[in-house]
Structure formats: structure tokens, C-alpha cells
Amino acid sequence: MRIIDMYGEDLDSPDLSLGYLTEEEILIAHHEAVEAVPEQWHYETTAVYENGGRDVKKVIDVPGVEAREAWDEFETVQRYIPYTDEELEAMNAPSPQDDMDAMLVDHELRLTLLELGI
């Protein structure tokens, strides 16, 4: 699946730490409706025999075309959306859980030191 940027340009390896991917369908081409055209042909004589018989072949002058409604052709792609500055700051800010983990490690270290008598 192709990966494109916000402007529709192809990307080989986007940096997912600075943005994210969304899946979407983009329009590739619009095909107009086609009206039916009947096949037009005639016979041509290829050989004439003494008894009056003939060999003929069918020659197509205008090939027939089946009717078809208008349709759009789509492609599913992944679009790379860069994070905003605010989103990057929020992602890099320490979380309350990080603070709790740091306090827990510090508390466990103190308990260990007390148990050892240091």
C-alpha cells in the first residue's frame, strides 16, 4: 500500500515518531459513460465456384461496444499526518505515572538502604 504525505507525494519511510498514518481512498480517475454502439459488418466473397457456390467471410466495419455507466476509480492509500507542536509537547511531557514510578523507585531504594543499615 502506498504512503503519501498531505500533498499527495509518495513517501518511502515516514518517521512515525513525528506523525501518524491514516487509511483513506483517493480518486485515481473518472471514467465517462459509454453509449452502446452496435456492431456494423458486411460479407465479402472470397471464392466463387463453377456451380454458383461462394465462400464468404464476415468483415467487421465498426466493432460493437457495450453500454457502460460513468464510474470512478479509487485507490486505498495511507496518508502521513505530522503531529502538531502541541501534540509533540504533550507526548514528550512526563506523565503522572512516570512521576509515581520515580517516587516508588526512590522509596524502594530508601527502604533497601534502611534494611541494610546504610
Backbone atoms as SQL, in Angstrom:
CREATE TABLE atoms (id INTEGER PRIMARY KEY, chain TEXT, resi INTEGER, resn TEXT, atom TEXT, x REAL, y REAL, z REAL);
INSERT INTO atoms VALUES
  (1, 'A', 1, 'MET', 'N', 0.849, -1.169, 0.000),
  (2, 'A', 1, 'MET', 'CA', 0.000, 0.000, 0.000),
  (3, 'A', 1, 'MET', 'C', 0.898, 1.237, 0.000),
  (4, 'A', 2, 'ARG', 'N', 0.522, 2.182, -0.836),
  (5, 'A', 2, 'ARG', 'CA', 1.321, 3.410, -0.931),
  (6, 'A', 2, 'ARG', 'C', 1.114, 4.290, 0.298),
  (7, 'A', 3, 'ILE', 'N', 2.167, 5.019, 0.663),
  (8, 'A', 3, 'ILE', 'CA', 2.091, 6.017, 1.726),
  (9, 'A', 3, 'ILE', 'C', 2.348, 7.366, 1.077),
  (10, 'A', 4, 'ILE', 'N', 1.437, 8.316, 1.323),
  (11, 'A', 4, 'ILE', 'CA', 1.582, 9.656, 0.746),
  (12, 'A', 4, 'ILE', 'C', 1.550, 10.690, 1.858),
  (13, 'A', 5, 'ASP', 'N', 2.086, 11.882, 1.554),
  (14, 'A', 5, 'ASP', 'CA', 2.044, 12.963, 2.528),
  (15, 'A', 5, 'ASP', 'C', 0.780, 13.793, 2.330),
  (16, 'A', 6, 'MET', 'N', 0.694, 14.915, 3.012),
  (17, 'A', 6, 'MET', 'CA', -0.508, 15.757, 2.945),
  (18, 'A', 6, 'MET', 'C', -0.734, 16.325, 1.550),
  (19, 'A', 7, 'TYR', 'N', 0.306, 16.384, 0.734),
  (20, 'A', 7, 'TYR', 'CA', 0.212, 16.975, -0.596),
  (21, 'A', 7, 'TYR', 'C', 0.079, 15.923, -1.697),
  (22, 'A', 8, 'GLY', 'N', 0.026, 14.646, -1.312),
  (23, 'A', 8, 'GLY', 'CA', -0.135, 13.573, -2.288),
  (24, 'A', 8, 'GLY', 'C', 1.165, 13.021, -2.833),
  (25, 'A', 9, 'GLU', 'N', 2.303, 13.460, -2.295),
  (26, 'A', 9, 'GLU', 'CA', 3.601, 12.960, -2.738),
  (27, 'A', 9, 'GLU', 'C', 3.903, 11.630, -2.045),
  (28, 'A', 10, 'ASP', 'N', 4.535, 10.706, -2.755),
  (29, 'A', 10, 'ASP', 'CA', 4.884, 9.401, -2.187),
  (30, 'A', 10, 'ASP', 'C', 5.989, 9.534, -1.136),
  (31, 'A', 11, 'LEU', 'N', 5.847, 8.749, -0.059),
  (32, 'A', 11, 'LEU', 'CA', 6.851, 8.682, 0.994),
  (33, 'A', 11, 'LEU', 'C', 7.344, 7.247, 1.093),
  (34, 'A', 12, 'ASP', 'N', 8.650, 7.081, 1.275),
  (35, 'A', 12, 'ASP', 'CA', 9.211, 5.736, 1.395),
  (36, 'A', 12, 'ASP', 'C', 9.183, 5.243, 2.834),
  (37, 'A', 13, 'SER', 'N', 9.685, 6.049, 3.750),
  (38, 'A', 13, 'SER', 'CA', 9.752, 5.612, 5.151),
  (39, 'A', 13, 'SER', 'C', 9.476, 6.820, 6.055),
  (40, 'A', 14, 'PRO', 'N', 8.204, 7.080, 6.344),
  (41, 'A', 14, 'PRO', 'CA', 7.874, 8.224, 7.200),
  (42, 'A', 14, 'PRO', 'C', 8.305, 7.973, 8.649),
  (43, 'A', 15, 'ASP', 'N', 8.644, 9.039, 9.340),
  (44, 'A', 15, 'ASP', 'CA', 9.057, 8.956, 10.742),
  (45, 'A', 15, 'ASP', 'C', 7.791, 8.943, 11.609),
  (46, 'A', 16, 'LEU', 'N', 7.440, 7.762, 12.136),
  (47, 'A', 16, 'LEU', 'CA', 6.207, 7.632, 12.906),
  (48, 'A', 16, 'LEU', 'C', 6.309, 8.218, 14.306),
  (49, 'A', 17, 'SER', 'N', 7.503, 8.672, 14.702),
  (50, 'A', 17, 'SER', 'CA', 7.611, 9.371, 15.973),
  (51, 'A', 17, 'SER', 'C', 7.206, 10.838, 15.814),
  (52, 'A', 18, 'LEU', 'N', 7.135, 11.302, 14.584),
  (53, 'A', 18, 'LEU', 'CA', 6.755, 12.695, 14.321),
  (54, 'A', 18, 'LEU', 'C', 5.389, 12.823, 13.650),
  (55, 'A', 19, 'GLY', 'N', 4.712, 11.703, 13.398),
  (56, 'A', 19, 'GLY', 'CA', 3.402, 11.742, 12.757),
  (57, 'A', 19, 'GLY', 'C', 2.764, 10.371, 12.782),
  (58, 'A', 20, 'TYR', 'N', 1.577, 10.272, 12.199),
  (59, 'A', 20, 'TYR', 'CA', 0.841, 9.008, 12.193),
  (60, 'A', 20, 'TYR', 'C', 0.230, 8.767, 10.822),
  (61, 'A', 21, 'LEU', 'N', -0.230, 7.526, 10.595),
  (62, 'A', 21, 'LEU', 'CA', -0.807, 7.131, 9.319),
  (63, 'A', 21, 'LEU', 'C', -2.309, 6.938, 9.454),
  (64, 'A', 22, 'THR', 'N', -3.051, 7.403, 8.444),
  (65, 'A', 22, 'THR', 'CA', -4.487, 7.133, 8.359),
  (66, 'A', 22, 'THR', 'C', -4.753, 6.499, 7.004),
  (67, 'A', 23, 'GLU', 'N', -5.746, 5.616, 6.963),
  (68, 'A', 23, 'GLU', 'CA', -6.086, 4.955, 5.708),
  (69, 'A', 23, 'GLU', 'C', -7.227, 5.712, 5.047),
  (70, 'A', 24, 'GLU', 'N', -7.113, 5.934, 3.752),
  (71, 'A', 24, 'GLU', 'CA', -8.176, 6.612, 3.018),
  (72, 'A', 24, 'GLU', 'C', -8.155, 6.201, 1.558),
  (73, 'A', 25, 'GLU', 'N', -9.244, 6.508, 0.877),
  (74, 'A', 25, 'GLU', 'CA', -9.340, 6.232, -0.556),
  (75, 'A', 25, 'GLU', 'C', -9.196, 7.547, -1.307),
  (76, 'A', 26, 'ILE', 'N', -8.368, 7.525, -2.362),
  (77, 'A', 26, 'ILE', 'CA', -8.208, 8.719, -3.183),
  (78, 'A', 26, 'ILE', 'C', -8.690, 8.411, -4.594),
  (79, 'A', 27, 'LEU', 'N', -9.198, 9.433, -5.271),
  (80, 'A', 27, 'LEU', 'CA', -9.691, 9.292, -6.632),
  (81, 'A', 27, 'LEU', 'C', -8.507, 9.209, -7.583),
  (82, 'A', 28, 'ILE', 'N', -8.475, 8.149, -8.385),
  (83, 'A', 28, 'ILE', 'CA', -7.417, 7.976, -9.375),
  (84, 'A', 28, 'ILE', 'C', -7.861, 8.530, -10.725),
  (85, 'A', 29, 'ALA', 'N', -9.073, 8.150, -11.149),
  (86, 'A', 29, 'ALA', 'CA', -9.562, 8.594, -12.456),
  (87, 'A', 29, 'ALA', 'C', -11.083, 8.518, -12.483),
  (88, 'A', 30, 'HIS', 'N', -11.676, 9.399, -13.283),
  (89, 'A', 30, 'HIS', 'CA', -13.114, 9.361, -13.535),
  (90, 'A', 30, 'HIS', 'C', -13.302, 8.880, -14.971),
  (91, 'A', 31, 'HIS', 'N', -14.137, 7.881, -15.147),
  (92, 'A', 31, 'HIS', 'CA', -14.402, 7.339, -16.474),
  (93, 'A', 31, 'HIS', 'C', -15.823, 7.733, -16.881),
  (94, 'A', 32, 'GLU', 'N', -15.928, 8.369, -18.022),
  (95, 'A', 32, 'GLU', 'CA', -17.229, 8.824, -18.513),
  (96, 'A', 32, 'GLU', 'C', -18.078, 7.644, -18.958),
  (97, 'A', 33, 'ALA', 'N', -19.381, 7.882, -19.034),
  (98, 'A', 33, 'ALA', 'CA', -20.306, 6.862, -19.519),
  (99, 'A', 33, 'ALA', 'C', -20.051, 6.611, -21.003),
  (100, 'A', 34, 'VAL', 'N', -20.301, 5.369, -21.435),
  (101, 'A', 34, 'VAL', 'CA', -20.106, 4.992, -22.824),
  (102, 'A', 34, 'VAL', 'C', -21.450, 4.492, -23.356),
  (103, 'A', 35, 'GLU', 'N', -21.866, 5.052, -24.472),
  (104, 'A', 35, 'GLU', 'CA', -23.114, 4.599, -25.085),
  (105, 'A', 35, 'GLU', 'C', -22.851, 3.344, -25.907),
  (106, 'A', 36, 'ALA', 'N', -23.880, 2.526, -26.010),
  (107, 'A', 36, 'ALA', 'CA', -23.763, 1.286, -26.781),
  (108, 'A', 36, 'ALA', 'C', -23.652, 1.620, -28.270),
  (109, 'A', 37, 'VAL', 'N', -22.786, 0.889, -28.949),
  (110, 'A', 37, 'VAL', 'CA', -22.631, 1.020, -30.397),
  (111, 'A', 37, 'VAL', 'C', -22.813, -0.378, -30.987),
  (112, 'A', 38, 'PRO', 'N', -23.798, -0.529, -31.876),
  (113, 'A', 38, 'PRO', 'CA', -23.982, -1.861, -32.467),
  (114, 'A', 38, 'PRO', 'C', -22.859, -2.169, -33.463),
  (115, 'A', 39, 'GLU', 'N', -22.547, -3.430, -33.543),
  (116, 'A', 39, 'GLU', 'CA', -21.517, -3.866, -34.479),
  (117, 'A', 39, 'GLU', 'C', -22.023, -3.705, -35.913),
  (118, 'A', 40, 'GLN', 'N', -21.183, -3.159, -36.777),
  (119, 'A', 40, 'GLN', 'CA', -21.542, -2.999, -38.194),
  (120, 'A', 40, 'GLN', 'C', -20.586, -3.858, -39.008),
  (121, 'A', 41, 'TRP', 'N', -21.147, -4.619, -39.951),
  (122, 'A', 41, 'TRP', 'CA', -20.334, -5.548, -40.721),
  (123, 'A', 41, 'TRP', 'C', -20.952, -5.786, -42.086),
  (124, 'A', 42, 'HIS', 'N', -20.183, -6.443, -42.910),
  (125, 'A', 42, 'HIS', 'CA', -20.675, -6.853, -44.233),
  (126, 'A', 42, 'HIS', 'C', -19.961, -8.153, -44.620),
  (127, 'A', 43, 'TYR', 'N', -20.489, -8.829, -45.635),
  (128, 'A', 43, 'TYR', 'CA', -19.859, -10.052, -46.136),
  (129, 'A', 43, 'TYR', 'C', -19.054, -9.736, -47.386),
  (130, 'A', 44, 'GLU', 'N', -17.904, -10.364, -47.500),
  (131, 'A', 44, 'GLU', 'CA', -17.094, -10.264, -48.712),
  (132, 'A', 44, 'GLU', 'C', -16.930, -11.668, -49.284),
  (133, 'A', 45, 'THR', 'N', -17.029, -11.741, -50.580),
  (134, 'A', 45, 'THR', 'CA', -16.856, -13.027, -51.257),
  (135, 'A', 45, 'THR', 'C', -15.368, -13.298, -51.395),
  (136, 'A', 46, 'THR', 'N', -14.966, -14.492, -50.958),
  (137, 'A', 46, 'THR', 'CA', -13.550, -14.855, -51.037),
  (138, 'A', 46, 'THR', 'C', -13.277, -15.833, -52.178),
  (139, 'A', 47, 'ALA', 'N', -14.298, -16.578, -52.604),
  (140, 'A', 47, 'ALA', 'CA', -14.123, -17.528, -53.715),
  (141, 'A', 47, 'ALA', 'C', -15.483, -17.777, -54.367),
  (142, 'A', 48, 'VAL', 'N', -15.451, -17.942, -55.731),
  (143, 'A', 48, 'VAL', 'CA', -16.661, -18.259, -56.490),
  (144, 'A', 48, 'VAL', 'C', -16.406, -19.580, -57.217),
  (145, 'A', 49, 'TYR', 'N', -17.351, -20.511, -57.133),
  (146, 'A', 49, 'TYR', 'CA', -17.203, -21.832, -57.730),
  (147, 'A', 49, 'TYR', 'C', -18.055, -21.938, -59.003),
  (148, 'A', 50, 'GLU', 'N', -17.711, -22.897, -59.861),
  (149, 'A', 50, 'GLU', 'CA', -18.393, -23.089, -61.142),
  (150, 'A', 50, 'GLU', 'C', -19.870, -23.418, -60.957),
  (151, 'A', 51, 'ASN', 'N', -20.200, -24.089, -59.877),
  (152, 'A', 51, 'ASN', 'CA', -21.598, -24.465, -59.667),
  (153, 'A', 51, 'ASN', 'C', -22.429, -23.317, -59.079),
  (154, 'A', 52, 'GLY', 'N', -21.798, -22.137, -58.915),
  (155, 'A', 52, 'GLY', 'CA', -22.511, -20.975, -58.391),
  (156, 'A', 52, 'GLY', 'C', -22.320, -20.759, -56.901),
  (157, 'A', 53, 'GLY', 'N', -21.655, -21.681, -56.239),
  (158, 'A', 53, 'GLY', 'CA', -21.409, -21.527, -54.801),
  (159, 'A', 53, 'GLY', 'C', -20.356, -20.456, -54.520),
  (160, 'A', 54, 'ARG', 'N', -20.386, -19.963, -53.334),
  (161, 'A', 54, 'ARG', 'CA', -19.429, -18.922, -52.939),
  (162, 'A', 54, 'ARG', 'C', -18.935, -19.158, -51.515),
  (163, 'A', 55, 'ASP', 'N', -17.706, -18.779, -51.300),
  (164, 'A', 55, 'ASP', 'CA', -17.182, -18.705, -49.939),
  (165, 'A', 55, 'ASP', 'C', -17.202, -17.230, -49.553),
  (166, 'A', 56, 'VAL', 'N', -17.735, -16.961, -48.367),
  (167, 'A', 56, 'VAL', 'CA', -17.781, -15.573, -47.898),
  (168, 'A', 56, 'VAL', 'C', -17.165, -15.485, -46.504),
  (169, 'A', 57, 'LYS', 'N', -16.746, -14.296, -46.170),
  (170, 'A', 57, 'LYS', 'CA', -16.274, -14.053, -44.809),
  (171, 'A', 57, 'LYS', 'C', -16.925, -12.775, -44.299),
  (172, 'A', 58, 'LYS', 'N', -17.122, -12.772, -43.001),
  (173, 'A', 58, 'LYS', 'CA', -17.736, -11.617, -42.351),
  (174, 'A', 58, 'LYS', 'C', -16.628, -10.616, -42.039),
  (175, 'A', 59, 'VAL', 'N', -16.792, -9.384, -42.468),
  (176, 'A', 59, 'VAL', 'CA', -15.820, -8.318, -42.232),
  (177, 'A', 59, 'VAL', 'C', -16.484, -7.282, -41.322),
  (178, 'A', 60, 'ILE', 'N', -15.842, -7.018, -40.191),
  (179, 'A', 60, 'ILE', 'CA', -16.403, -6.059, -39.232),
  (180, 'A', 60, 'ILE', 'C', -15.910, -4.664, -39.586),
  (181, 'A', 61, 'ASP', 'N', -16.868, -3.768, -39.845),
  (182, 'A', 61, 'ASP', 'CA', -16.536, -2.385, -40.180),
  (183, 'A', 61, 'ASP', 'C', -16.395, -1.532, -38.913),
  (184, 'A', 62, 'VAL', 'N', -17.340, -1.682, -38.001),
  (185, 'A', 62, 'VAL', 'CA', -17.319, -0.938, -36.731),
  (186, 'A', 62, 'VAL', 'C', -17.537, -1.951, -35.612),
  (187, 'A', 63, 'PRO', 'N', -16.547, -2.128, -34.727),
  (188, 'A', 63, 'PRO', 'CA', -16.731, -3.088, -33.637),
  (189, 'A', 63, 'PRO', 'C', -17.821, -2.608, -32.671),
  (190, 'A', 64, 'GLY', 'N', -18.563, -3.546, -32.138),
  (191, 'A', 64, 'GLY', 'CA', -19.620, -3.203, -31.193),
  (192, 'A', 64, 'GLY', 'C', -19.044, -2.843, -29.829),
  (193, 'A', 65, 'VAL', 'N', -19.730, -1.945, -29.135),
  (194, 'A', 65, 'VAL', 'CA', -19.323, -1.509, -27.804),
  (195, 'A', 65, 'VAL', 'C', -20.534, -1.617, -26.883),
  (196, 'A', 66, 'GLU', 'N', -20.357, -2.253, -25.732),
  (197, 'A', 66, 'GLU', 'CA', -21.443, -2.348, -24.765),
  (198, 'A', 66, 'GLU', 'C', -21.555, -1.046, -23.982),
  (199, 'A', 67, 'ALA', 'N', -22.788, -0.716, -23.601),
  (200, 'A', 67, 'ALA', 'CA', -23.012, 0.492, -22.808),
  (201, 'A', 67, 'ALA', 'C', -22.405, 0.322, -21.427),
  (202, 'A', 68, 'ARG', 'N', -21.922, 1.421, -20.884),
  (203, 'A', 68, 'ARG', 'CA', -21.337, 1.383, -19.548),
  (204, 'A', 68, 'ARG', 'C', -21.607, 2.717, -18.861),
  (205, 'A', 69, 'GLU', 'N', -22.028, 2.642, -17.598),
  (206, 'A', 69, 'GLU', 'CA', -22.281, 3.871, -16.845),
  (207, 'A', 69, 'GLU', 'C', -20.955, 4.512, -16.431),
  (208, 'A', 70, 'ALA', 'N', -21.019, 5.802, -16.105),
  (209, 'A', 70, 'ALA', 'CA', -19.827, 6.500, -15.625),
  (210, 'A', 70, 'ALA', 'C', -19.403, 5.886, -14.293),
  (211, 'A', 71, 'TRP', 'N', -18.084, 5.844, -14.040),
  (212, 'A', 71, 'TRP', 'CA', -17.587, 5.288, -12.788),
  (213, 'A', 71, 'TRP', 'C', -16.270, 5.949, -12.407),
  (214, 'A', 72, 'ASP', 'N', -16.007, 5.908, -11.108),
  (215, 'A', 72, 'ASP', 'CA', -14.781, 6.479, -10.565),
  (216, 'A', 72, 'ASP', 'C', -13.864, 5.358, -10.099),
  (217, 'A', 73, 'GLU', 'N', -12.583, 5.542, -10.338),
  (218, 'A', 73, 'GLU', 'CA', -11.574, 4.561, -9.932),
  (219, 'A', 73, 'GLU', 'C', -10.843, 5.116, -8.703),
  (220, 'A', 74, 'PHE', 'N', -10.818, 4.327, -7.616),
  (221, 'A', 74, 'PHE', 'CA', -10.201, 4.752, -6.373),
  (222, 'A', 74, 'PHE', 'C', -9.023, 3.848, -6.017),
  (223, 'A', 75, 'GLU', 'N', -8.123, 4.384, -5.195),
  (224, 'A', 75, 'GLU', 'CA', -7.005, 3.606, -4.651),
  (225, 'A', 75, 'GLU', 'C', -6.974, 3.824, -3.145),
  (226, 'A', 76, 'THR', 'N', -6.772, 2.762, -2.385),
  (227, 'A', 76, 'THR', 'CA', -6.631, 2.865, -0.933),
  (228, 'A', 76, 'THR', 'C', -5.163, 3.127, -0.617),
  (229, 'A', 77, 'VAL', 'N', -4.927, 4.200, 0.125),
  (230, 'A', 77, 'VAL', 'CA', -3.561, 4.597, 0.488),
  (231, 'A', 77, 'VAL', 'C', -3.510, 4.893, 1.984),
  (232, 'A', 78, 'GLN', 'N', -2.302, 5.024, 2.490),
  (233, 'A', 78, 'GLN', 'CA', -2.103, 5.514, 3.848),
  (234, 'A', 78, 'GLN', 'C', -1.530, 6.918, 3.740),
  (235, 'A', 79, 'ARG', 'N', -2.178, 7.862, 4.441),
  (236, 'A', 79, 'ARG', 'CA', -1.710, 9.250, 4.417),
  (237, 'A', 79, 'ARG', 'C', -0.965, 9.538, 5.718),
  (238, 'A', 80, 'TYR', 'N', 0.226, 10.140, 5.590),
  (239, 'A', 80, 'TYR', 'CA', 1.055, 10.504, 6.736),
  (240, 'A', 80, 'TYR', 'C', 0.639, 11.892, 7.209),
  (241, 'A', 81, 'ILE', 'N', 0.227, 11.975, 8.478),
  (242, 'A', 81, 'ILE', 'CA', -0.177, 13.246, 9.072),
  (243, 'A', 81, 'ILE', 'C', 0.832, 13.587, 10.165),
  (244, 'A', 82, 'PRO', 'N', 1.589, 14.684, 10.006),
  (245, 'A', 82, 'PRO', 'CA', 2.559, 15.032, 11.052),
  (246, 'A', 82, 'PRO', 'C', 1.836, 15.543, 12.302),
  (247, 'A', 83, 'TYR', 'N', 2.425, 15.246, 13.472),
  (248, 'A', 83, 'TYR', 'CA', 1.877, 15.761, 14.713),
  (249, 'A', 83, 'TYR', 'C', 2.076, 17.268, 14.772),
  (250, 'A', 84, 'THR', 'N', 1.171, 17.971, 15.445),
  (251, 'A', 84, 'THR', 'CA', 1.341, 19.403, 15.669),
  (252, 'A', 84, 'THR', 'C', 2.361, 19.595, 16.787),
  (253, 'A', 85, 'ASP', 'N', 2.850, 20.821, 16.933),
  (254, 'A', 85, 'ASP', 'CA', 3.806, 21.117, 18.001),
  (255, 'A', 85, 'ASP', 'C', 3.196, 20.818, 19.363),
  (256, 'A', 86, 'GLU', 'N', 1.908, 21.146, 19.524),
  (257, 'A', 86, 'GLU', 'CA', 1.233, 20.894, 20.797),
  (258, 'A', 86, 'GLU', 'C', 1.152, 19.390, 21.091),
  (259, 'A', 87, 'GLU', 'N', 0.861, 18.587, 20.078),
  (260, 'A', 87, 'GLU', 'CA', 0.787, 17.137, 20.262),
  (261, 'A', 87, 'GLU', 'C', 2.154, 16.561, 20.634),
  (262, 'A', 88, 'LEU', 'N', 3.217, 17.060, 19.981),
  (263, 'A', 88, 'LEU', 'CA', 4.569, 16.585, 20.303),
  (264, 'A', 88, 'LEU', 'C', 4.952, 16.942, 21.732),
  (265, 'A', 89, 'GLU', 'N', 4.604, 18.166, 22.172),
  (266, 'A', 89, 'GLU', 'CA', 4.906, 18.562, 23.548),
  (267, 'A', 89, 'GLU', 'C', 4.164, 17.679, 24.537),
  (268, 'A', 90, 'ALA', 'N', 2.884, 17.400, 24.256),
  (269, 'A', 90, 'ALA', 'CA', 2.087, 16.566, 25.158),
  (270, 'A', 90, 'ALA', 'C', 2.643, 15.144, 25.211),
  (271, 'A', 91, 'MET', 'N', 3.139, 14.645, 24.083),
  (272, 'A', 91, 'MET', 'CA', 3.695, 13.290, 24.052),
  (273, 'A', 91, 'MET', 'C', 5.011, 13.202, 24.825),
  (274, 'A', 92, 'ASN', 'N', 5.787, 14.286, 24.803),
  (275, 'A', 92, 'ASN', 'CA', 7.102, 14.261, 25.445),
  (276, 'A', 92, 'ASN', 'C', 7.065, 14.718, 26.895),
  (277, 'A', 93, 'ALA', 'N', 5.938, 15.257, 27.363),
  (278, 'A', 93, 'ALA', 'CA', 5.824, 15.706, 28.748),
  (279, 'A', 93, 'ALA', 'C', 5.756, 14.484, 29.663),
  (280, 'A', 94, 'PRO', 'N', 6.376, 14.586, 30.837),
  (281, 'A', 94, 'PRO', 'CA', 6.300, 13.442, 31.749),
  (282, 'A', 94, 'PRO', 'C', 4.862, 13.246, 32.232),
  (283, 'A', 95, 'SER', 'N', 4.461, 12.019, 32.316),
  (284, 'A', 95, 'SER', 'CA', 3.095, 11.714, 32.747),
  (285, 'A', 95, 'SER', 'C', 3.066, 11.553, 34.260),
  (286, 'A', 96, 'PRO', 'N', 1.901, 11.669, 34.882),
  (287, 'A', 96, 'PRO', 'CA', 1.814, 11.438, 36.328),
  (288, 'A', 96, 'PRO', 'C', 2.283, 10.035, 36.707),
  (289, 'A', 97, 'GLN', 'N', 2.089, 9.064, 35.829),
  (290, 'A', 97, 'GLN', 'CA', 2.545, 7.706, 36.106),
  (291, 'A', 97, 'GLN', 'C', 4.070, 7.657, 36.177),
  (292, 'A', 98, 'ASP', 'N', 4.749, 8.425, 35.306),
  (293, 'A', 98, 'ASP', 'CA', 6.214, 8.479, 35.362),
  (294, 'A', 98, 'ASP', 'C', 6.684, 9.043, 36.699),
  (295, 'A', 99, 'ASP', 'N', 5.993, 10.088, 37.192),
  (296, 'A', 99, 'ASP', 'CA', 6.345, 10.667, 38.485),
  (297, 'A', 99, 'ASP', 'C', 6.143, 9.647, 39.601),
  (298, 'A', 100, 'MET', 'N', 5.032, 8.909, 39.538),
  (299, 'A', 100, 'MET', 'CA', 4.760, 7.889, 40.559),
  (300, 'A', 100, 'MET', 'C', 5.818, 6.796, 40.515),
  (301, 'A', 101, 'ASP', 'N', 6.193, 6.369, 39.316),
  (302, 'A', 101, 'ASP', 'CA', 7.222, 5.325, 39.182),
  (303, 'A', 101, 'ASP', 'C', 8.550, 5.796, 39.771),
  (304, 'A', 102, 'ALA', 'N', 8.910, 7.060, 39.507),
  (305, 'A', 102, 'ALA', 'CA', 10.161, 7.590, 40.032),
  (306, 'A', 102, 'ALA', 'C', 10.125, 7.636, 41.558),
  (307, 'A', 103, 'MET', 'N', 8.978, 8.057, 42.119),
  (308, 'A', 103, 'MET', 'CA', 8.860, 8.108, 43.578),
  (309, 'A', 103, 'MET', 'C', 8.918, 6.707, 44.170),
  (310, 'A', 104, 'LEU', 'N', 8.292, 5.734, 43.506),
  (311, 'A', 104, 'LEU', 'CA', 8.298, 4.360, 44.002),
  (312, 'A', 104, 'LEU', 'C', 9.711, 3.791, 44.005),
  (313, 'A', 105, 'VAL', 'N', 10.457, 4.029, 42.951),
  (314, 'A', 105, 'VAL', 'CA', 11.848, 3.552, 42.896),
  (315, 'A', 105, 'VAL', 'C', 12.665, 4.210, 43.996),
  (316, 'A', 106, 'ASP', 'N', 12.482, 5.513, 44.192),
  (317, 'A', 106, 'ASP', 'CA', 13.205, 6.228, 45.239),
  (318, 'A', 106, 'ASP', 'C', 12.822, 5.682, 46.615),
  (319, 'A', 107, 'HIS', 'N', 11.549, 5.429, 46.839),
  (320, 'A', 107, 'HIS', 'CA', 11.075, 4.897, 48.113),
  (321, 'A', 107, 'HIS', 'C', 11.635, 3.496, 48.356),
  (322, 'A', 108, 'GLU', 'N', 11.615, 2.643, 47.323),
  (323, 'A', 108, 'GLU', 'CA', 12.154, 1.285, 47.473),
  (324, 'A', 108, 'GLU', 'C', 13.654, 1.319, 47.752),
  (325, 'A', 109, 'LEU', 'N', 14.361, 2.258, 47.135),
  (326, 'A', 109, 'LEU', 'CA', 15.795, 2.389, 47.381),
  (327, 'A', 109, 'LEU', 'C', 16.046, 2.769, 48.835),
  (328, 'A', 110, 'ARG', 'N', 15.260, 3.699, 49.349),
  (329, 'A', 110, 'ARG', 'CA', 15.419, 4.116, 50.745),
  (330, 'A', 110, 'ARG', 'C', 15.155, 2.947, 51.704),
  (331, 'A', 111, 'LEU', 'N', 14.089, 2.179, 51.410),
  (332, 'A', 111, 'LEU', 'CA', 13.788, 1.030, 52.268),
  (333, 'A', 111, 'LEU', 'C', 14.929, 0.008, 52.248),
  (334, 'A', 112, 'THR', 'N', 15.466, -0.226, 51.075),
  (335, 'A', 112, 'THR', 'CA', 16.570, -1.177, 50.953),
  (336, 'A', 112, 'THR', 'C', 17.782, -0.684, 51.744),
  (337, 'A', 113, 'LEU', 'N', 18.079, 0.597, 51.655),
  (338, 'A', 113, 'LEU', 'CA', 19.218, 1.157, 52.373),
  (339, 'A', 113, 'LEU', 'C', 18.992, 1.072, 53.896),
  (340, 'A', 114, 'LEU', 'N', 17.751, 1.319, 54.317),
  (341, 'A', 114, 'LEU', 'CA', 17.456, 1.204, 55.739),
  (342, 'A', 114, 'LEU', 'C', 17.597, -0.234, 56.233),
  (343, 'A', 115, 'GLU', 'N', 17.124, -1.179, 55.420),
  (344, 'A', 115, 'GLU', 'CA', 17.231, -2.577, 55.795),
  (345, 'A', 115, 'GLU', 'C', 18.689, -3.030, 55.898),
  (346, 'A', 116, 'LEU', 'N', 19.509, -2.470, 55.052),
  (347, 'A', 116, 'LEU', 'CA', 20.928, -2.822, 55.055),
  (348, 'A', 116, 'LEU', 'C', 21.682, -2.060, 56.144),
  (349, 'A', 117, 'GLY', 'N', 21.043, -1.066, 56.713),
  (350, 'A', 117, 'GLY', 'CA', 21.682, -0.287, 57.774),
  (351, 'A', 117, 'GLY', 'C', 22.669, 0.722, 57.245),
  (352, 'A', 118, 'ILE', 'N', 22.464, 1.169, 56.094),
  (353, 'A', 118, 'ILE', 'CA', 23.388, 2.143, 55.487),
  (354, 'A', 118, 'ILE', 'C', 22.832, 3.539, 55.653);
